Amino acid sequence: MGDPFESVLDLEEQHIEEGFEAGRRDGLAAGLQEGRELGLQKGFEIGLEVGHYAGCVRAWRALQRLDPSALPARAERGIAALEGLLAAYPLYDPQARAHAACRTRPQPLRAWPPDQSLQDALEALRARCKAVVATMGATAAFGLAEGASGAGGAAGGGQGRQPVGGSLAF
């Protein structure tokens, strides 16, 4: 017959393994929920920012229809480039390539590293919008103001030039 305490030692190992497995299952469920919440929040923030740039383009085009000489030629070229960047930005399924690859080759979607091309496209939008705003002699501030609408930013201007849009802070 074996050691009478062997079952006690096995019991301890069994409880450690069961606890580890329960913790892993609970952690996986909590991680998925937190990931969904963070994804929803970040997706909203990115959509809000891209929508802001699209709204600026629409406002500038409306201004241009009212007064074709209101915007400098350099700003017009910048707005056209911004329109091209907005048209190319993937709004509905930005990671369709990853989903399609996983459908043809069954393997789990990897959440990290994120698709760097999306971040690069967003950075290009930011840079182009800043350049257009600077060309018009205005200042731009994008962000969510807490408790206030239309807060932030002062009217800009440079070397005696009257800004076209004043402050573009929202």
C-alpha positions as CSV (number, residue, x, y, z in Angstrom):
1,M,0.0,0.0,0.0
2,G,1.2,3.5,-0.7
3,D,1.7,6.6,1.5
4,P,-1.5,7.6,3.3
5,F,-0.8,11.3,2.7
6,E,-0.4,10.9,-1.1
7,S,-4.1,11.5,-1.6
8,V,-3.8,14.7,0.4
9,L,-1.0,15.9,-1.9
10,D,-2.9,14.9,-5.0
11,L,-6.0,16.8,-3.6
12,E,-3.9,19.9,-3.3
13,E,-2.6,19.6,-6.9
14,Q,-6.2,18.9,-8.1
15,H,-7.5,22.1,-6.4
16,I,-4.7,24.2,-7.8
17,E,-5.4,22.9,-11.3
18,E,-9.2,23.5,-10.9
19,G,-8.6,27.0,-9.5
20,F,-6.3,27.8,-12.4
21,E,-8.8,26.6,-15.0
22,A,-11.6,28.5,-13.4
23,G,-9.5,31.7,-13.2
24,R,-8.5,31.3,-16.8
25,R,-12.2,30.9,-18.0
26,D,-13.3,33.9,-15.9
27,G,-10.3,36.0,-17.1
28,L,-11.1,35.1,-20.7
29,A,-14.7,36.1,-20.4
30,A,-13.8,39.4,-18.6
31,G,-11.1,40.2,-21.2
32,L,-13.5,39.7,-24.1
33,Q,-16.1,42.0,-22.4
34,E,-13.4,44.7,-21.7
35,G,-12.1,44.3,-25.2
36,R,-15.6,44.9,-26.7
37,E,-16.1,48.0,-24.5
38,L,-12.7,49.5,-25.4
39,G,-13.3,48.7,-29.1
40,L,-16.6,50.4,-29.0
41,Q,-15.2,53.5,-27.3
42,K,-12.2,53.8,-29.6
43,G,-14.3,53.1,-32.7
44,F,-16.6,55.9,-31.6
45,E,-13.7,58.3,-31.0
46,I,-12.2,57.6,-34.4
47,G,-15.6,57.8,-36.2
48,L,-16.2,61.2,-34.4
49,E,-12.8,62.5,-35.6
50,V,-13.2,61.3,-39.2
51,G,-16.7,62.7,-39.2
52,H,-15.3,66.0,-38.0
53,Y,-12.9,66.1,-40.9
54,A,-15.7,65.2,-43.4
55,G,-17.9,68.0,-41.9
56,C,-15.1,70.5,-42.3
57,V,-14.7,69.6,-46.0
58,R,-18.5,69.9,-46.5
59,A,-18.4,73.3,-44.8
60,W,-15.5,74.5,-46.8
61,R,-17.1,73.3,-50.1
62,A,-20.4,75.1,-49.1
63,L,-18.4,78.3,-48.4
64,Q,-16.7,77.9,-51.8
65,R,-20.1,77.6,-53.5
66,L,-21.2,80.8,-51.9
67,D,-18.0,82.7,-52.7
68,P,-15.6,81.0,-55.1
69,S,-12.8,83.4,-54.1
70,A,-13.2,82.8,-50.4
71,L,-10.5,80.1,-50.3
72,P,-6.9,80.4,-51.6
73,A,-5.9,78.0,-54.4
74,R,-3.5,76.3,-52.0
75,A,-6.3,75.6,-49.6
76,E,-8.4,74.2,-52.5
77,R,-5.7,71.7,-53.4
78,G,-5.5,70.7,-49.7
79,I,-9.2,70.3,-49.5
80,A,-9.2,68.1,-52.6
81,A,-6.4,66.0,-51.1
82,L,-8.4,65.7,-47.9
83,E,-11.5,64.6,-49.8
84,G,-9.4,61.9,-51.4
85,L,-8.1,60.7,-48.1
86,L,-11.6,60.6,-46.6
87,A,-12.9,58.7,-49.6
88,A,-10.1,56.1,-49.2
89,Y,-10.6,55.7,-45.4
90,P,-12.3,52.4,-44.6
91,L,-15.4,53.3,-42.6
92,Y,-17.5,50.1,-42.4
93,D,-15.1,47.1,-42.0
94,P,-11.6,48.4,-41.6
95,Q,-10.1,45.0,-41.0
96,A,-11.9,43.2,-43.8
97,R,-8.6,41.9,-45.1
98,A,-8.0,40.1,-41.8
99,H,-11.5,38.7,-41.7
100,A,-11.2,37.4,-45.3
101,A,-7.9,35.8,-44.6
102,C,-9.3,34.0,-41.5
103,R,-12.3,32.7,-43.5
104,T,-10.0,31.1,-46.1
105,R,-7.5,29.8,-43.6
106,P,-9.1,28.9,-40.3
107,Q,-7.1,30.6,-37.6
108,P,-8.0,32.9,-34.7
109,L,-8.0,36.6,-35.4
110,R,-5.1,38.3,-33.7
111,A,-6.0,41.5,-31.9
112,W,-2.3,42.7,-31.6
113,P,-0.6,44.3,-33.4
114,P,-3.3,46.5,-34.8
115,D,-3.5,47.2,-38.5
116,Q,-1.0,50.0,-38.8
117,S,-2.4,51.2,-42.1
118,L,-5.5,52.4,-40.3
119,Q,-3.4,54.5,-37.9
120,D,-1.3,55.8,-40.8
121,A,-4.5,56.8,-42.7
122,L,-5.9,58.6,-39.6
123,E,-2.5,60.4,-39.1
124,A,-2.6,61.5,-42.8
125,L,-6.1,62.9,-42.3
126,R,-5.0,64.8,-39.3
127,A,-2.0,66.2,-41.0
128,R,-3.8,67.3,-44.1
129,C,-6.6,68.9,-42.2
130,K,-4.1,70.9,-40.1
131,A,-2.3,72.0,-43.2
132,V,-5.6,73.2,-44.8
133,V,-6.6,75.1,-41.7
134,A,-3.1,76.7,-41.5
135,T,-3.3,77.7,-45.1
136,M,-6.5,79.5,-44.4
137,G,-5.0,81.3,-41.4
138,A,-7.3,79.7,-38.9
139,T,-6.7,77.6,-35.8
140,A,-8.1,74.2,-35.3
141,A,-8.7,72.2,-32.2
142,F,-10.4,68.9,-32.2
143,G,-11.5,67.2,-29.0
144,L,-14.4,66.6,-26.7
145,A,-15.0,69.5,-24.4
146,E,-16.3,68.3,-21.0
147,G,-19.5,70.1,-20.0
148,A,-19.2,72.8,-22.6
149,S,-20.1,72.9,-26.3
150,G,-17.9,75.0,-28.6
151,A,-15.1,75.4,-26.0
152,G,-11.5,75.8,-26.8
153,G,-9.3,77.6,-29.3
154,A,-8.9,81.2,-30.1
155,A,-9.2,82.9,-33.4
156,G,-5.9,82.7,-35.2
157,G,-4.3,84.7,-37.9
158,G,-1.0,85.4,-39.2
159,Q,0.9,88.6,-40.2
160,G,-2.2,90.8,-40.6
161,R,-4.1,88.2,-42.6
162,Q,-7.8,87.8,-41.7
163,P,-8.6,84.2,-41.0
164,V,-11.2,82.6,-43.3
165,G,-12.9,80.5,-40.6
166,G,-11.7,82.0,-37.4
167,S,-11.5,79.3,-34.8
168,L,-12.5,75.8,-35.9
169,A,-12.7,74.4,-32.4
170,F,-15.7,72.2,-31.6
